C-alpha cells in the first residue's frame, strides 16, 4: 500500500508543480506580491496532496516565537518537504540557496522574481560577502532570511554538520536567529521515493538574541536544534504509525529517549 500511495503521490506532486508553474506565469510580470499568493497557494495545496494521498499530516509548534521584526530563520534540513512547506508558515522568506538552482527552467524564474539569495559555494569568502549584501537588502524590505545551517539535506538522526555561513549572517546582520527543528526526513526521506503516513512536526524554538561571539552562537544554535530534532524522532517512534528508522535515526532517538528519563 505504501509503495502504491507513494508512487501516486510522486506523480501527482510533480504534475501539480508543473501546473502551478504554468498558471503562475502571469505573476512574473506583475508586482512582486502577486507571485507570493501563488507560492503560498502551491505550498498549501502540496500539503493537502501529501495528507490525502500519502497520509502524511503536519503539526506546527511555536509560531509565536517568530519575531515581528527582521530575523534569520535557521532550519534543520532533512527533506524536500521543508523547501516546499515553509512558504506556508513564514511571510515571504528570502531563502539562501545554491546558485545552480537558479538555472532550472521556470523554477529559476520564480526564484529570481521572489528575490531568493543564490550563493556560489565555489567562490568562498566572495560568495559570503555577496550573500550578506543581499540578506541586508531583503531584511530592509521586511523579509526574514531563511538558511539551512548544514547547507544541504542530511538524513534524520545524522550527526550535526553546521557551517560557518549562518554564524557570519548572525554576526553581520545583528538580528535574532530563530532555530527550527523538524522530523520531515522520516516521512519524506531524501533520495527515496517512498512517503510514509504519520505526522511531520515542525518546531520553532525561542530566538537567539544578537551579541554572542560566532563560536558561542554556533554552539548555542546546535544545542537548541539538535536535542529537539532528536526528541521529535522519539515522538515519531512512539506514534501510532511509526515510520521506518535508519540505524542513525534509531541511535539518535534512543539517546534522546535516555536523556529524557
KOLVEX-860894 format. One line per 10 residues: number of its first residue (from 1); for each residue x, y, z of C-alpha. Coordinates in Angstrom, 3 decimals. Each point is the difference from the previous one (the first is absolute). Layout:
<rs>
NUM = X/Y/Z; ...
</rs>
This chain:
<rs>
1 = 0.000/0.000/0.000; 2.808/2.445/0.884; 1.706/-0.681/-3.337; -3.200/0.665/-1.947; -0.896/3.140/1.970; 3.563/1.299/-0.278; 0.095/-0.559/-3.736; -3.336/1.758/-0.424; 1.097/2.888/2.195; 3.258/0.529/-1.878
11 = -1.720/0.017/-3.381; -2.673/2.414/1.222; 2.499/2.186/1.867; 2.116/0.695/-3.081; -3.015/0.411/-2.263; -1.436/2.373/2.577; 3.289/1.961/0.052; 0.022/0.335/-3.785; -3.626/1.158/-0.047; 0.664/2.619/2.704
21 = 3.049/1.264/-1.884; -2.084/0.560/-3.120; -3.012/1.569/1.686; 2.350/2.286/1.968; 1.733/1.358/-3.123; -1.998/3.289/-0.015; 1.434/0.807/3.433; 3.459/0.316/-1.551; -1.014/3.289/-1.639; -2.122/1.268/2.895
31 = 1.175/1.708/3.207; 1.919/-2.334/2.306; -2.811/-0.554/2.508; -2.006/-1.966/-2.564; 2.595/-2.719/-0.453; -0.180/-0.594/3.761; -3.751/-0.710/-0.225; 0.793/-2.793/-2.442; 3.002/-1.226/2.012; -2.014/-0.344/3.188
41 = -2.870/-1.605/-1.939; 2.415/-2.569/-1.430; 1.391/-0.769/3.469; -3.466/-0.445/1.511; -1.317/-2.156/-2.829; 3.165/-2.143/0.117; -0.624/-0.583/3.717; -3.577/-1.023/-0.804; 1.266/-2.433/-2.633; 2.504/-1.513/2.448
51 = -2.692/-0.436/2.649; -2.678/-1.457/-2.268; 2.134/-2.248/-2.199; 2.907/-1.019/2.242; -1.765/0.359/3.356; 2.683/2.377/1.320; -1.288/2.821/2.193; 1.858/3.010/1.397; 0.133/1.484/3.488; 1.581/3.411/0.532
61 = 1.098/1.134/3.448; 1.368/3.316/1.207; -1.031/2.470/-2.718; -0.278/2.556/2.800; 3.805/-0.128/0.289; 0.503/1.725/-3.362; 0.784/3.699/0.621; -2.155/2.625/-1.656; 3.163/1.836/-1.068; 2.855/-1.265/-2.192
71 = 1.545/-3.351/0.846; 1.951/-2.961/-1.342; -1.826/-3.327/-0.173; 2.514/-2.835/0.496; -1.695/-3.268/-0.897; 1.037/-3.622/0.201; -0.008/-1.472/-3.523; -0.900/-3.681/-0.458; -2.388/-0.071/-2.914; -1.463/1.710/-3.027
81 = -3.058/0.540/2.199; 1.324/3.160/1.656; 1.086/1.521/-3.324; -3.690/-0.034/-0.926; -1.907/0.371/3.235; 1.838/2.766/1.860; -1.500/2.525/-2.426; -3.359/-0.711/1.615; 1.112/0.960/3.497; 2.351/2.953/-0.489
91 = -0.577/3.344/-1.683; 1.930/0.299/-3.285; 3.211/-1.642/1.238; 3.154/0.792/-1.968; 1.549/-3.443/-0.331; 3.753/-0.439/-0.298; 0.451/-2.684/-2.640; 2.541/-1.529/-2.349; 0.607/2.170/-3.069; -0.482/-3.048/-2.256
101 = -3.704/-0.035/0.863; -0.434/3.352/-1.717; 0.765/-1.669/-3.346; -2.893/-2.468/0.182; -2.577/0.967/-2.655; -3.021/1.809/1.455; 1.042/-0.713/3.599; 2.889/2.421/-0.471; -2.364/2.676/-1.306; -2.111/-0.210/3.151
111 = 3.069/-0.043/2.236; 1.191/3.166/-1.744; -3.422/1.666/0.244; -0.309/-0.780/3.714; 3.540/1.316/0.558; 1.505/-3.132/1.467; 3.683/0.215/0.952; 2.225/-2.263/-2.131; 3.462/-0.898/1.216; 2.875/-1.380/-2.050
121 = 1.778/-2.269/2.455; 3.095/-0.216/-2.190; 0.780/3.688/0.584; 0.510/-0.317/3.754; 0.337/3.367/1.789; -1.128/1.903/-3.098; -3.257/-1.968/0.012; -0.481/0.765/3.707; 0.423/3.712/-0.658; -2.612/-0.070/-2.754
131 = -2.375/-2.023/2.177; 0.310/2.527/2.827; -0.677/2.931/-2.306; -3.156/-1.577/-1.389; -1.166/-1.109/3.440; 0.277/3.583/1.277; -2.086/1.217/-2.924; -2.761/-2.517/0.630; -0.019/0.648/3.757; -0.458/3.692/-0.793
141 = -3.031/-1.007/-2.074; -1.540/-1.644/3.080; 0.721/-3.599/-0.963; 1.420/-2.793/2.181; 3.133/-1.728/-1.292; -0.331/-3.797/-0.184; 3.180/-2.076/0.126; 0.700/-3.692/0.458; 3.061/0.106/2.307; 1.290/-3.407/-1.121
151 = -0.083/1.130/-3.616; -1.697/-3.069/-1.434; -2.492/-2.717/0.873; 1.221/-2.468/2.584; -1.725/-3.237/1.053; -2.131/-0.001/3.129; 2.240/-0.766/2.965; 3.269/0.801/-1.808; 2.722/1.714/2.058; -0.236/3.798/-0.265
161 = 2.211/1.771/-2.559; -0.625/3.733/0.458; 1.808/2.364/-2.384; 1.528/3.427/0.675; -2.406/1.865/-2.305; -2.800/0.258/2.559; 2.435/1.350/2.626; 1.237/2.624/-2.471; -3.592/1.082/-0.652; -0.657/0.177/3.740
171 = 3.111/2.095/0.666; -0.495/2.444/-2.871; -3.771/0.477/-0.049; -0.492/0.500/3.742; -3.498/-1.506/0.116; -1.422/-2.952/1.964; 0.418/-3.510/-1.368; -2.986/-2.329/0.296; 1.040/-3.681/0.274; -2.335/-2.476/-1.718
181 = -0.076/-3.750/0.601; -1.979/-2.593/-1.948; -0.317/-3.705/-0.759; -1.038/0.176/-3.660; 2.772/-2.370/-1.097; -1.799/-2.919/1.610; -3.135/0.465/-2.121; 1.440/1.515/-3.199; 3.532/-1.439/-0.055; 2.639/1.494/-2.262
191 = 0.940/-2.063/-3.082; -2.960/-2.301/0.617; -3.317/-0.145/-1.849; -2.007/-1.431/2.906; -2.185/2.324/2.085; -1.179/-1.247/3.378; -3.243/0.726/1.875; 0.182/1.784/3.332; 0.651/3.544/1.173; 2.900/2.231/-0.974
201 = 0.731/2.337/2.906; 1.515/3.445/-0.536; 1.094/1.581/3.278; 1.001/3.676/0.066; 2.156/0.786/3.021; 0.609/3.236/1.956; 2.317/2.386/-1.849; 3.681/0.430/0.805; 0.652/3.694/0.664; 2.847/1.770/-1.815
211 = 3.250/0.715/1.799; 1.707/-3.375/0.431; 3.370/-0.796/-1.536; -0.225/-2.109/-3.166; 1.402/-3.035/1.814; -2.418/0.353/2.914; -2.872/0.545/-2.379; 0.686/-3.173/-2.002; 0.090/-2.009/3.239; -3.224/1.649/1.164
221 = -1.736/-0.670/-3.310; 1.012/-3.642/-0.112; -0.944/-0.485/3.656; -3.408/1.496/-0.735; -0.852/-2.000/-3.127; 1.577/-3.417/0.427; -1.622/-1.174/3.279; -3.424/1.051/-1.282; 0.556/-1.660/-3.389; 0.936/-3.211/1.820
231 = -3.018/0.303/2.300; -2.190/0.241/-3.101; 1.486/-3.310/-1.134; -1.127/-1.502/3.305; -3.500/1.405/-0.475; -0.160/-1.554/-3.466; 1.201/-3.358/1.328; -2.673/0.049/2.704; -2.821/1.101/-2.310; -2.829/-2.244/-1.155
241 = 1.535/-0.245/-3.497; 3.798/0.043/0.442; 2.001/0.311/-3.231; 3.066/-2.146/-0.724; 3.158/1.081/1.842; 3.551/-0.192/-1.310; 2.708/-1.139/2.409; 1.086/3.635/0.409; -3.523/1.177/0.770; -0.579/-2.900/2.389
251 = 3.240/0.771/1.877; -0.825/3.731/0.265; -3.524/-0.765/1.209; 1.296/-2.455/2.590; 2.492/2.564/1.259; -2.688/2.691/0.257; -2.409/-2.422/1.677; 2.634/-0.917/2.580; 0.835/3.648/0.680; -3.670/0.783/0.554
261 = -0.471/-2.571/2.746
</rs>
